[in-house]
């Protein structure tokens, strides 16, 4: 998912979209693409702000599909593109994650939990990064937000089945709304804590720290 405006990183994002900001010599989005393209045959990217430049960049980096989601919510594509018909697990990432992607861990956890409609990946809270806390039990999410403090953040990494989700809930545009709907149905799962260090770049300070 790379369609956001990146307002918290202004003025860096005045002339380029946030996913094309360079971290240690690579663009933010290419850090994930490099890890994915040898393992996943079809990679789709949602673009919005300066979408033409970003689309050109991600195609050159190995993306297969580009969805123009300008002016739409972050999960609009899940209900309004051909993706909604896919009856198989789809790995969803935010472009601001900096993390080693362990696809084997993610898939093993998904199968262990009997292939839920949606499984979010928790990470340990990181000092200096605000995050949504996951609470629950038996790997079923009870709450997801900033109010109920726990020892696990929602990382922005998830595995979901678009066709099942479209059968379960009404169409929404934002992942927070989708997660709320799935929580009410007790259909939002969470995996074991992700075993690798995780970092997210949403502000100038976090960008500077990621480059040190």
Secondary structure, 3 states (H helix, E strand, C coil): CECCCCHHHCCCCCCCCHHHCEECCEEHHHHHHHHHCCCCCCCEEEECCCHHHHHHHHHHCCCCEEEECCCCCCCHHHHHCHHHHCCCEEEECCCCEEECCCHHHHHHHHHHCCCCCEEEEEECCCCCCCCCEEEEECCEEEEEECCCCCCCEEEEEEEEEHHHHHHHCCCCCCHHHHHHHHHHCCCEEECCCCCCCEEECCCHHHHHHHCC
